[in-house]
Amino acid sequence: MLLDEVKATLAIENLILSPEQEKLLKDYADGVISFEELKSLIFKLLKENRAA
């Protein structure tokens, strides 16, 4: 599954998905959201994390 491959790739770099990011990736893999929506939402989460 796409999610497992992405998580494994990130783990190589010691990066872990937040629960929100994991849900977004699952929604994308399931066809619930488009790639553009995924990208937009991930950028929004990143901005929020940097501001905190």
C-alpha positions as CSV (number, residue, x, y, z in Angstrom):
1,M,0.0,0.0,0.0
2,L,1.1,3.5,-0.7
3,L,0.9,4.6,2.9
4,D,3.3,1.8,4.1
5,E,5.8,2.7,1.4
6,V,5.8,6.4,2.2
7,K,6.1,5.7,6.0
8,A,9.0,3.3,5.3
9,T,10.7,5.8,3.1
10,L,10.3,8.6,5.7
11,A,11.5,6.2,8.5
12,I,14.8,5.9,6.7
13,E,15.3,9.6,7.3
14,N,13.9,9.5,10.8
15,L,10.8,11.3,9.8
16,I,7.4,10.3,11.2
17,L,4.0,11.3,9.8
18,S,1.6,13.0,12.3
19,P,-1.8,11.4,12.6
20,E,-3.3,14.2,10.5
21,Q,-0.7,13.7,7.7
22,E,-1.3,9.9,7.8
23,K,-5.0,10.4,7.5
24,L,-4.5,12.8,4.5
25,L,-2.3,10.3,2.8
26,K,-4.8,7.5,3.4
27,D,-7.6,9.7,2.0
28,Y,-5.4,10.4,-1.1
29,A,-4.7,6.7,-1.6
30,D,-8.4,5.9,-1.2
31,G,-9.3,8.5,-3.8
32,V,-11.2,10.7,-1.3
33,I,-9.0,13.7,-2.1
34,S,-7.0,14.8,-5.1
35,F,-3.3,15.3,-5.2
36,E,-3.7,19.1,-5.3
37,E,-5.9,18.9,-2.2
38,L,-3.4,16.6,-0.5
39,K,-0.5,19.0,-1.3
40,S,-2.5,22.1,-0.1
41,L,-3.5,20.4,3.2
42,I,0.1,19.2,3.9
43,F,1.5,22.6,3.3
44,K,-1.1,24.1,5.6
45,L,-0.2,21.6,8.3
46,L,3.5,22.3,7.9
47,K,2.9,26.0,8.3
48,E,0.9,25.4,11.4
49,N,3.6,23.2,12.9
50,R,6.3,25.8,12.2
51,A,4.2,28.6,13.8
52,A,3.6,26.6,16.9
